[in-house]
Amino acid sequence: MLRLYFFIGLMCLVKSDTHETCPSFTRLSFHSAVVGTGLNVKLMLYTRRNRTCAQAVNSTFLGNLNMTKKTTFIIHGFRPTGSPPVWMEDLVQGLLDVEDMNVIVVDWNRGATTIIYSHASSKTRKVAVVLKAFIDQMLVQGASLDDIYMIGVSLGAHIAGFVGKMYNGQLGRITALGYKEPLGNIDFYPNGGLDQPGCPKTILGGLQYFKCDHQRSVYLYLSSLRENCSITAYPCDSYRDYRNGKCINCGIPQKESCPLLGYYADNWKEYLKQKDPPMTKAFFDTAEKEPYCMYHYFVDIITWNKNIRRGSITIKLRDKAGNITESKINHEPAVFQKYHQVSLLARFNQDLDKVATISLVFSTGSIIGPRYKLRVLRMKLRSLAHPERPQLCRYDLVLMENTETVFQPILCPKLLM
């Protein structure tokens, strides 16, 4: 079960490892998890000048920390095996790629490594105290709370929240990944916030059955740091409303795009300040594997059947190069009435710029009984991600149930756009 949340402006001992040339994340064994570990917090600073060799810092030694730049803290969570997080290096490098900042890895693996979750959880406030002492010294040296950004994963989100409360909600930003409760200004729900596509559905999937859904939040955030994938989320009251295409204008007609997941989500910060309360839920779907992006289109269908038809639509797009992408709009039956337009939200895992052919399949889901026809007066395809693209139309189609109908679209008349 995964829920991904983002916050804007929320609400033990540190041992220096200066003897290490390049301090690294603490690596422990499962044996350590069984016997338990006492708390020790290591802070490791990375910048564009030392991307691959961290500098150990603490509240008495700030090292090469640049107080005029943003400082991002990465705080991991519960570690039942003692191993370092597999995503940590990618997250550090991804953040440095998008902005010249200070990145501090908060390594509390000694403390988080245990097979008993409550033992790790009981240490989170102590880690927060360590971080507050460090930030206090940053402030003395001229840093600003507005430039403090915390990314917390799982129990790391708890730690970030505790630090935020210590500063009365004045931290610049907090992102909580894999957090269970909706507490942020923007709460993101990938795939409805439940089981994630591509993750094992049964225990036969091994260790991934326990980790995959929970870790997906980190990998979705990582995708936002890459140029080839910007995941758009849609503020909505429910996942059902999102899937039914009821939430695509984001409440800001013609003024601003919908919020982006991950690093650039704070572009919505100013708009949220105008809301009372300043918070929203946002839904989106993802593909099964990296880069996870889905591209949203509306499929507008007007039918002229005499009787009401109920069923699902599968739409397939092909470009001139032969690339194919498909969307099954089958989360609930669509209702087709004579001369009424039905707007279906289609989600594709490829964004084909120039569509050469389109195919449609209509299905009632019935195994026995008569096969129905859906008489389409007009079909229109329009991109939500790229509204400037020409809209594609087709007229006078008859869809035989469970039979693929392939056709070449034409540009819609401007009056229909």
C-alpha positions in Angstrom: 0.0 0.0 0.0 1.5 3.3 -1.1 0.6 6.8 -0.5 2.9 9.6 -1.5 2.7 13.0 0.1 4.3 16.4 -0.4 4.5 19.2 2.1 5.3 22.9 1.5 6.5 24.8 4.6 5.2 22.5 7.5 4.1 22.9 9.9 21.6 10.5 20.3 24.7 11.7 19.5 26.5 12.8 16.4 30.0 11.4 15.9 32.3 13.1 13.5 33.9 10.9 11.0 36.5 13.5 9.9 39.2 10.7 9.9 37.4 9.2 6.8 38.7 10.6 3.5 35.3 10.0 1.9 32.7 9.0 4.5 30.1 6.6 3.3 26.7 5.4 4.4 26.8 3.0 7.3 26.5 -0.6 6.1 25.2 -3.1 8.7 24.1 -6.8 8.5 20.9 -8.6 9.3 22.6 -9.7 12.5 22.7 -6.1 13.6 19.0 -5.8 12.9 18.3 -8.9 15.0 20.3 -7.7 18.0 19.4 -4.0 17.6 21.6 -0.9 17.2 22.1 2.2 19.3 21.5 5.6 17.7 24.4 7.3 15.9 23.7 10.0 13.4 26.1 10.8 10.6 25.7 13.9 8.4 27.4 13.8 5.0 27.5 16.9 2.8 27.6 16.7 -1.0 27.8 19.6 -3.4 28.6 20.0 -7.1 32.3 20.5 -6.0 32.3 17.1 -4.2 29.6 15.0 -5.8 31.3 11.7 -5.2 33.2 12.3 -2.0 31.1 13.4 0.9 32.3 15.7 3.7 31.4 14.7 7.3 29.7 17.7 9.0 28.0 18.2 12.4 26.8 21.0 14.6 30.3 22.1 15.5 31.8 21.7 12.0 29.7 22.9 9.0 32.5 22.2 6.5 32.1 23.7 3.1 28.3 24.3 3.5 27.3 27.4 1.4 24.8 29.3 3.5 23.6 31.3 0.5 22.3 28.2 -1.3 19.4 25.8 -0.7 20.2 22.9 1.7 18.4 19.7 1.1 18.4 17.0 3.8 17.7 13.4 2.7 16.4 11.3 5.6 15.9 7.6 5.2 13.6 5.4 7.2 13.3 2.0 8.8 16.1 -0.4 7.7 15.1 -4.0 8.7 18.2 -5.5 6.9 20.8 -2.9 7.8 21.8 -2.3 4.1 22.1 1.2 2.7 19.1 2.5 0.7 19.6 1.4 -3.0 18.2 4.8 -4.2 20.3 7.1 -2.1 23.1 7.7 -4.6 20.7 8.4 -7.5 18.7 10.9 -5.3 21.9 12.8 -4.3 23.1 13.0 -7.9 19.7 13.8 -9.3 19.3 16.8 -6.9 22.7 18.1 -7.8 21.9 17.8 -11.4 18.8 20.0 -11.2 20.2 22.7 -8.9 23.4 23.9 -7.4 22.7 23.2 -3.7 24.0 21.6 -0.6 22.8 18.0 -0.2 23.1 16.4 3.3 22.5 12.7 3.7 21.2 12.0 7.2 22.6 8.5 8.0 20.9 7.1 11.1 21.2 3.5 10.0 22.5 2.8 13.5 19.2 3.2 15.1 17.0 2.5 12.1 18.4 -1.0 11.7 16.2 -3.3 13.7 13.6 -5.9 12.9 11.2 -4.2 15.4 9.6 -1.2 13.8 8.7 0.5 17.1 12.3 0.4 18.2 13.4 2.5 15.2 10.3 4.7 15.5 11.2 5.5 19.1 14.5 7.1 17.9 13.0 9.5 15.4 12.6 12.5 17.8 16.2 12.1 18.9 17.3 12.3 15.3 15.2 15.5 14.9 16.9 17.1 17.9 20.3 16.4 16.2 19.1 18.0 13.0 17.7 21.1 14.8 21.1 21.6 16.5 22.7 21.5 13.1 20.2 23.9 11.5 20.5 26.3 14.4 24.2 26.6 13.7 23.4 27.2 10.0 21.2 30.0 11.0 23.9 31.6 13.2 26.1 31.5 10.1 23.6 33.3 8.0 21.4 30.6 6.4 17.7 31.1 6.0 14.9 28.7 7.0 13.3 29.4 3.6 16.3 27.6 2.0 15.9 24.5 4.1 14.3 21.5 2.2 13.8 18.1 3.8 13.0 14.9 1.9 12.0 12.2 4.4 11.2 8.6 3.4 9.0 6.5 5.6 10.2 7.1 9.2 12.4 9.8 7.7 9.2 11.7 7.0 8.3 11.6 10.7 11.8 13.1 11.5 11.3 15.8 8.9 7.9 16.6 10.4 9.3 16.8 13.9 12.0 19.3 12.7 9.3 21.3 11.0 7.3 21.6 14.2 10.4 22.7 16.1 10.6 25.7 13.8 6.8 26.4 13.9 6.2 25.4 10.3 8.8 27.9 9.0 11.0 25.5 7.0 11.0 26.2 3.3 9.7 22.8 2.2 9.2 19.2 3.3 8.6 16.3 1.0 7.3 13.1 2.7 7.6 9.9 0.6 5.9 6.7 1.6 4.0 8.4 4.4 0.7 6.9 5.5 -1.4 9.9 6.6 -2.5 12.9 4.6 -0.8 15.9 6.3 0.6 18.0 3.5 -0.3 21.0 1.4 -0.4 18.7 -1.6 -1.1 15.0 -1.0 -0.2 12.9 -4.0 -2.0 9.6 -4.6 -0.3 7.5 -7.4 -2.6 5.0 -8.9 -5.2 5.8 -6.2 -2.6 5.4 -3.4 -3.0 1.6 -3.3 -1.2 -1.2 -5.1 1.3 0.0 -7.7 1.5 -1.4 -11.2 4.4 -3.6 -11.8 4.7 -4.7 -8.1 4.1 -8.3 -7.1 0.5 -9.0 -6.0 1.3 -12.1 -3.9 4.0 -13.2 -1.5 5.4 -15.4 -4.3 7.1 -12.2 -5.4 9.6 -12.6 -2.6 11.1 -9.6 -0.8 9.7 -7.2 -3.5 6.2 -8.0 -2.4 7.0 -6.2 0.9 9.1 -3.4 -0.6 8.0 -2.5 -4.1 4.8 -0.5 -3.3 6.5 1.3 -0.5 9.6 2.2 -2.4 7.8 3.3 -5.5 7.3 6.8 -4.0 11.1 7.3 -4.1 11.4 6.2 -7.7 8.5 8.4 -8.8 10.3 11.3 -7.1 13.5 10.4 -8.9 11.7 10.5 -12.2 10.9 14.2 -11.6 14.6 14.9 -11.6 15.0 13.6 -15.1 14.3 15.6 -18.3 12.5 12.7 -20.0 9.6 12.4 -17.5 7.4 15.1 -15.9 4.5 13.5 -14.1 1.4 15.6 -14.0 -1.1 15.2 -11.1 -4.7 16.3 -11.1 -6.3 17.9 -8.0 -9.5 16.0 -7.3 -11.8 14.9 -4.6 -11.4 11.2 -5.4 -9.5 8.8 -7.6 -12.8 7.8 -9.3 -13.5 11.4 -10.3 -9.9 11.7 -11.7 -10.4 8.5 -13.8 -13.7 9.8 -15.0 -12.0 12.9 -16.3 -13.7 15.4 -14.0 -10.6 17.1 -12.7 -8.5 18.3 -15.6 -8.6 22.1 -15.3 -6.9 22.1 -11.9 -9.1 24.9 -10.7 -7.1 27.5 -12.5 -8.6 27.9 -16.0 -6.1 29.2 -18.5 -3.7 30.5 -15.8 -1.5 27.7 -14.7 -0.8 24.0 -15.4 -1.6 21.2 -13.0 0.9 20.4 -10.3 3.9 18.3 -11.2 4.9 15.4 -9.0 8.2 15.6 -7.1 10.9 18.2 -7.2 8.9 20.8 -9.0 5.7 20.4 -7.1 6.4 23.7 -5.2 5.6 25.6 -8.3 2.0 25.4 -7.0 3.0 27.0 -3.7 1.7 30.5 -4.5 -1.6 29.2 -5.7 -2.1 27.0 -2.6 -1.6 30.1 -0.4 -4.8 31.5 -1.9 -6.8 28.4 -0.9 -8.5 28.0 2.5 -7.3 25.7 3.8 -4.1 25.7 1.7 -4.1 22.1 0.7 -5.4 19.7 -1.9 -5.3 16.0 -3.0 -3.9 15.2 -6.4 -4.3 11.9 -8.3 -2.3 10.4 -11.2 -1.5 7.1 -12.8 1.8 5.6 -13.7 3.3 3.0 -16.0 4.7 -0.3 -14.6 8.3 0.7 -15.0 10.6 3.6 -15.4 10.3 6.4 -16.3 6.7 5.8 -15.1 5.2 8.7 -17.1 1.6 8.5 -18.4 0.3 10.9 -21.0 -3.3 11.9 -20.8 -5.8 12.4 -23.6 -9.5 12.9 -23.8 -11.4 10.7 -26.2 -14.7 12.4 -27.0 -17.4 10.1 -28.5 -20.8 11.0 -29.8 -23.0 8.0 -30.7 -26.3 7.7 -32.5 -27.5 4.3 -31.3 -31.3 4.3 -30.6 -30.8 2.4 -27.3 -28.3 3.2 -24.5 -25.1 1.2 -24.7 -22.8 0.6 -21.7 -19.3 -0.7 -22.1 -15.6 0.0 -22.2 -13.3 1.4 -24.9 -9.8 0.4 -25.8 -7.9 2.9 -27.9 -4.6 2.2 -29.7 -2.4 4.9 -31.3 0.3 4.2 -34.0 2.7 6.7 -35.5 4.4 6.6 -38.9 7.5 4.9 -37.3 5.4 2.0 -36.1 5.4 2.9 -32.4 2.2 1.8 -30.7 0.7 2.8 -27.4 -2.6 1.6 -25.9 -5.1 2.7 -23.3 -7.9 0.5 -21.8 -10.6 2.7 -20.4 -12.4 0.0 -18.4 -12.4 1.1 -14.8 -16.2 1.3 -15.0 -18.7 1.1 -17.9 -19.2 4.2 -19.9 -22.8 5.1 -20.8 -23.4 6.0 -24.4 -26.7 7.8 -25.2 -27.9 9.0 -28.6 -26.3 12.4 -29.5 -24.7 12.8 -26.1 -20.9 13.4 -25.9 -19.0 11.1 -23.6 -15.5 12.3 -22.7 -13.2 9.4 -21.6 -9.8 9.9 -20.0 -7.2 7.8 -21.8 -3.7 7.3 -20.3 -0.9 6.2 -22.6 2.7 5.3 -21.6 4.1 6.8 -24.8 3.5 10.3 -26.1 3.2 10.0 -29.9 3.5 13.4 -31.5 2.2 12.5 -34.9 -0.5 9.9 -34.9 -0.9 8.0 -38.2 -3.7 5.5 -37.2 -6.1 5.0 -34.4 -8.0 1.8 -33.5 -11.0 1.4 -31.2 -12.5 -1.6 -29.5 -15.9 -1.5 -27.8 -16.8 -4.2 -25.3 -19.7 -4.7 -22.9 -17.8 -7.3 -21.0 -20.5 -9.9 -21.7 -19.3 -13.4 -22.5 -22.6 -14.8 -23.7 -25.5 -13.2 -25.4 -25.7 -10.9 -28.5 -22.8 -8.8 -29.7 -23.7 -5.2 -29.9 -22.7 -2.4 -32.2 -21.7 1.1 -31.1 -22.5 3.6 -33.8 -20.1 6.5 -33.5 -21.2 9.8 -35.1 -17.9 11.5 -34.1 -14.7 10.6 -32.3 -12.3 13.3 -31.2 -8.8 12.8 -29.7 -7.2 15.7 -27.8 -4.0 15.9 -25.7 -4.1 17.3 -22.2 -0.3 17.6 -21.9 -0.1 19.4 -25.2 -3.3 21.3 -25.9 -1.6 23.2 -28.7 -1.5 20.0 -30.8 -4.1 19.6 -33.5 -7.1 17.6 -32.4 -7.9 14.5 -34.4 -11.3 13.4 -35.5 -13.2 10.6 -37.3 -16.8 10.4 -38.3 -19.4 7.7 -39.0 -17.8 4.6 -37.5 -19.6 1.4 -36.5 -17.8 -0.5 -33.8 -18.6 -4.2 -33.7 -18.2 -5.5 -30.1 -14.8 -7.0 -29.3 -13.6 -6.2 -32.9 -10.7 -3.8 -33.5 -11.6 -1.0 -35.9 -8.6 0.7 -37.4 -8.8 4.1 -39.2 -6.8 7.1 -40.2 -7.9 10.2 -38.3 -8.3 13.7 -39.9 -7.8 17.1 -38.4 -10.9 18.3 -36.6 -12.6 21.4 -38.0 -11.5 24.5 -36.1 -15.1 25.1 -34.9 -14.9 21.8 -33.0 -11.8 22.8 -31.2 
